[in-house]
Amino acid sequence: MTPKKIFAATGALALTATMALAAMDNPMVGGAEMYPEKNIIENAVNSADHETLVAAVKAAGLVETLQGEGPFTVFAPTDAAFGMLKDGAVEALLQPEAKKQLTQILTCHVVGADAMAMAIKGMIDDDGGMHVVPTLGGCELKATYSGDKIMLEDERGRVINVTIADVKQSNGVIHVVDRVILPPRP
């Protein structure tokens, strides 16, 4: 092997090792590594548990926004969470005529800050056990916690649990949640 090939192979191995170590800092989501140097969309598309969310983000035209600089905190509902909605609701929301409603629902999952779990818990403690979290979609979530588990209550009184916290992204953080956050009823 020539010195040039050895150098190239060594460089590739070092890059692979560096990426693997960086991903180890993040929990896996949907069977996929989550790389902190990638943005929210670049990571989300690899999660087998977030195919509905990715389709919804595309249908709402929010891909470019969530690839942007941020910072963003995204409470990312799983496919199972979308499956808990009424029969036909997801299909209806993905239709072009429902784009405004879909956009509001999705932006109720996004906060314009980089809020890791410990920071959220600190705000909850500072506010006496419950912290109001304003979202980019105009929703106000009530955040509480018990032990290591963070819970959110949407404006319909539904409790949403963070099931995987602190998935670092280049433009913020993802917290996987077990329910879709819904805005208040009109």
URRA-V739280 format. One record per pair of residues at least 6 apart in sequence whose C-alpha atoms are under 7 Angstrom apart, sorted by sequence separation. I is the first residue (numbers start at 1). GAP is how many residues later the second one is. If there is no record, write none. Layout:
<<I | GAP> <I | GAP>>
This chain:
<<28 | 6> <44 | 6> <57 | 6> <92 | 6> <124 | 6> <134 | 6> <144 | 6> <145 | 6> <153 | 6> <167 | 6> <168 | 6> <27 | 7> <124 | 7> <133 | 7> <134 | 7> <144 | 7> <152 | 7> <153 | 7> <166 | 7> <167 | 7> <26 | 8> <35 | 8> <82 | 8> <123 | 8> <132 | 8> <133 | 8> <143 | 8> <144 | 8> <151 | 8> <152 | 8> <166 | 8> <167 | 8> <34 | 9> <45 | 9> <93 | 9> <132 | 9> <133 | 9> <143 | 9> <151 | 9> <152 | 9> <166 | 9> <23 | 10> <44 | 10> <132 | 10> <133 | 10> <142 | 10> <143 | 10> <151 | 10> <165 | 10> <23 | 11> <131 | 11> <132 | 11> <141 | 11> <142 | 11> <150 | 11> <151 | 11> <164 | 11> <165 | 11> <23 | 12> <130 | 12> <131 | 12> <141 | 12> <142 | 12> <150 | 12> <164 | 12> <22 | 13> <23 | 13> <130 | 13> <131 | 13> <141 | 13> <149 | 13> <162 | 13> <163 | 13> <22 | 14> <32 | 14> <130 | 14> <140 | 14> <141 | 14> <162 | 14> <163 | 14> <32 | 15> <129 | 15> <140 | 15> <162 | 15> <163 | 15> <31 | 16> <161 | 16> <162 | 16> <30 | 17> <31 | 17> <160 | 17> <161 | 17> <29 | 18> <30 | 18> <160 | 18> <30 | 19> <124 | 19> <160 | 19> <124 | 20> <41 | 22> <111 | 23> <53 | 24> <111 | 24> <112 | 24> <121 | 24> <41 | 25> <110 | 25> <111 | 25> <40 | 26> <41 | 26> <109 | 26> <110 | 26> <40 | 27> <52 | 27> <108 | 27> <154 | 27> <39 | 28> <50 | 28> <51 | 28> <107 | 28> <108 | 28> <154 | 28> <155 | 28> <156 | 28> <49 | 29> <50 | 29> <107 | 29> <108 | 29> <155 | 29> <49 | 30> <107 | 30> <108 | 30> <108 | 31> <76 | 33> <104 | 33> <75 | 34> <59 | 35> <74 | 35> <75 | 35> <74 | 36> <73 | 37> <74 | 37> <56 | 38> <72 | 38> <73 | 38> <60 | 39> <72 | 39> <73 | 39> <72 | 40> <73 | 40> <71 | 41> <72 | 41> <73 | 41> <60 | 42> <70 | 42> <71 | 42> <72 | 42> <73 | 42> <60 | 43> <71 | 43> <139 | 44> <117 | 48> <117 | 49> <116 | 50> <116 | 57> <114 | 58> <115 | 58> <114 | 59> <109 | 72> <108 | 73> <108 | 75> <105 | 76> <105 | 77> <105 | 78> <81 | 97> <82 | 97> <76 | 98> <81 | 98> <82 | 98> <72 | 99> <73 | 99> <74 | 99> <75 | 99> <76 | 99> <77 | 99> <78 | 99> <81 | 99> <71 | 100> <72 | 100> <73 | 100> <74 | 100> <75 | 100> <76 | 100> <77 | 100> <78 | 100> <70 | 101> <71 | 101> <72 | 101> <73 | 101> <74 | 101> <75 | 101> <76 | 101> <77 | 101> <69 | 102> <70 | 102> <75 | 102> <77 | 102> <77 | 103> <40 | 129> <39 | 130> <38 | 131> <39 | 131> <40 | 131> <36 | 132> <37 | 132> <38 | 132> <39 | 132> <36 | 133> <37 | 133> <35 | 134> <36 | 134> <27 | 140> <26 | 141> <26 | 142>>
